[in-house]
């Protein structure tokens, strides 16, 4: 039972990390006329709400919790998507 719960939690984590990754141009982009502080905050809020909807974050959590989550989890996430991309490339070739 515990193993299944951990697997589900890992999938939820990956879903939130993917949401951050999908919005990386705004979230991590340089400030410009289209990438404003408000736009960055909006994207972080979208990730927070998504994480709350799938019960990864509590309703009392804020954007800083999401940023902390990204900081802690990004290395393993980036390794996993790089590995997946390489597998897809190798199978394609």
C-alpha positions in Angstrom: 0.0 0.0 0.0 2.8 2.4 0.9 4.6 1.8 -2.4 1.4 2.7 -4.4 1.0 5.9 -2.4 4.6 6.9 -3.1 4.1 6.1 -6.8 1.0 8.3 -7.0 2.8 11.1 -5.1 5.7 10.9 -7.6 3.2 11.2 -10.5 1.6 14.2 -8.9 5.0 15.8 -8.4 5.9 15.2 -12.1 2.6 16.7 -13.2 3.3 19.9 -11.3 6.9 20.0 -12.5 5.7 19.5 -16.0 3.3 22.4 -15.6 6.3 24.6 -14.5 8.4 23.4 -17.4 5.6 24.1 -19.8 5.6 27.7 -18.6 9.3 28.1 -18.3 9.6 30.9 -21.0 7.5 33.2 -18.8 8.5 31.9 -15.3 12.2 32.0 -16.0 12.4 34.4 -18.9 14.0 37.8 -19.0 11.8 40.7 -18.2 10.3 42.4 -21.3 7.2 44.1 -22.5 5.5 40.7 -22.7 7.3 39.0 -19.7 6.3 41.2 -16.8 6.5 40.6 -13.0 2.7 40.3 -13.1 2.8 37.7 -15.8 5.5 35.7 -14.0 3.4 35.8 -10.8 0.3 34.8 -12.7 2.0 31.6 -14.1 3.3 30.7 -10.6 -0.2 31.1 -9.3 -1.5 28.8 -12.1 1.0 26.2 -11.0 0.0 26.6 -7.4 -3.7 26.3 -8.1 -3.0 23.2 -10.2 -1.0 21.7 -7.4 -3.8 22.4 -5.0 -6.4 20.9 -7.3 -4.4 17.6 -7.4 -3.8 17.8 -3.7 0.0 18.1 -3.9 -0.2 21.5 -2.2 -2.4 22.6 0.7 -4.9 25.4 0.3 -2.8 27.5 2.7 0.4 27.1 0.6 1.6 30.1 -1.4 3.7 30.7 -4.4 6.9 30.5 -2.3 6.0 26.9 -1.6 5.9 26.2 -5.3 9.2 27.9 -5.9 10.7 25.9 -3.0 9.3 22.7 -4.5 10.8 23.6 -7.9 14.2 24.2 -6.3 14.2 20.9 -4.5 12.8 18.7 -7.3 14.1 20.3 -10.5 17.4 18.4 -10.8 15.8 14.9 -10.7 13.0 16.1 -13.0 15.4 17.5 -15.6 17.4 14.3 -15.5 14.2 12.2 -16.0 13.0 14.2 -19.0 16.5 14.3 -20.6 16.6 10.5 -20.2 13.2 10.1 -21.7 14.2 12.4 -24.6 17.3 10.3 -25.3 15.3 7.1 -25.2 12.8 8.6 -27.8 15.7 9.8 -30.0 17.4 6.4 -29.9 14.3 4.5 -30.7 13.5 6.9 -33.5 17.0 6.5 -35.1 
